[in-house]
Amino acid sequence: MSRLKLSLACWRYDRTEALANGTVRPDGIDLNFMPMDVEETFFRMLRNQEFDVAELSLSSYCVTLGRDNPPFIAIPVFPSRFFRHSCIFVSEKSGIREPADLVGKRIGVPEYQMTAPVWIRGILQDEYGIDPASVVYRTGGEEEPGREEKLKLDLPERFRLEAIGPEQTLSRMLADGEIDALYTARAPSTFYSEPDKVRRLFPNFVEVEKAYFSKTGIFPIMHVIAIRREVYEQNRWIAQALFKAFSLAQREAYEDLMISASLKTMLPWQIAAVEDTIATLGQQWWPYGVDANRNVIETFTRYHHEQGLSPRQLKLEELFAPETFSAFRI
């Protein structure tokens, strides 16, 4: 019997390596695994729907669900998660010393609808009382001029967005004090090249992020795996097949991180880091599936709505293929 051929665009993570090298094969599917930077994957999938299956920004995916004839359906696989306190950078010229100082400031974001800034704005609101509408957002390329929002936005008037100049970059503007802070997914190059001009708002971010998890139980989800809806509708069995395969690939990554006879990574204290992670976040610290992530997802969809990116708070059941909500038991 012939197998269904599907293209998959996804970064080559440790948790997807078994899919990339063919150690794990989804039931009934031959995957053409295409590893590429997430920005390229997102751009090509959102603009042109070039792939059958792709890693996708959680925020961008939620934006598409608010449009007529949503083009994608996701499975509850989360290839990227990231605590984002470490990703708030401030200009030394801004005078910002604590979160309250952000109010009224000029805040750079590569794209307003990016998942990382959605989490950052939500965390700042919930944990520090910073209204997301209390600042001016400057949007544009972090390291290269000319970046635009991948999706057209229709935000409430209370959110003030201004594009930076066609030759400007947020990284340079932050160092020069032309913006006061930057909410981003990638550390700006000037943080490393000009450390006297750019610093983190939370220099002790590991301590802060552990305390945040202890309080909220949230390990922020950044990306989902999305299927072109027409491909899914023609072969609805692929949602469960892909979910199962991604889960098996992740299991291999968990196991590899615990091997101590010969380290699989170049991190000298890898085992200690894994043990510390388990002590803080639990044995299955990167869960897939709906039930284990309900609080995280519902918190994110609340932020998405409060920040003007979705007209109402999306229900969890709207986000994922129904075939992935439960599995057989013996």
Number of C-alpha atoms within 10 A of each C-alpha: 4 7 11 13 12 16 16 24 28 23 21 18 15 18 22 24 19 21 23 22 11 14 11 18 20 20 15 15 16 16 21 17 21 15 15 13 11 17 12 12 23 22 16 16 23 21 10 9 17 16 20 21 27 29 24 28 26 26 27 18 23 25 21 17 18 14 10 7 9 14 17 27 25 27 24 23 25 23 23 19 14 16 21 19 23 21 22 24 25 28 26 20 16 20 11 17 13 10 16 12 12 22 17 12 16 22 24 34 24 27 24 23 24 20 23 30 23 25 24 23 18 23 20 18 15 12 10 12 13 19 16 23 18 15 18 19 26 23 24 26 23 26 17 13 15 16 17 14 16 16 14 9 13 10 14 12 9 13 14 14 19 12 19 21 14 12 10 17 22 30 26 19 19 29 26 17 17 18 24 24 32 30 27 25 20 11 17 21 16 20 20 12 11 12 14 12 18 28 20 21 21 19 13 11 17 13 10 15 19 17 13 17 15 12 9 11 14 19 21 22 24 22 24 25 27 30 27 19 19 13 15 19 13 9 11 15 14 23 22 20 18 23 20 19 18 25 19 19 21 24 15 17 18 17 9 16 17 15 12 10 6 7 15 13 11 7 10 9 10 17 15 12 13 16 15 12 15 13 11 14 17 11 13 12 14 18 16 19 17 20 12 12 21 13 15 16 21 15 17 26 23 16 24 25 16 18 22 19 23 23 15 13 17 20 12 14 10 12 22 22 21 15 15 20 14 11 8 4 4 2
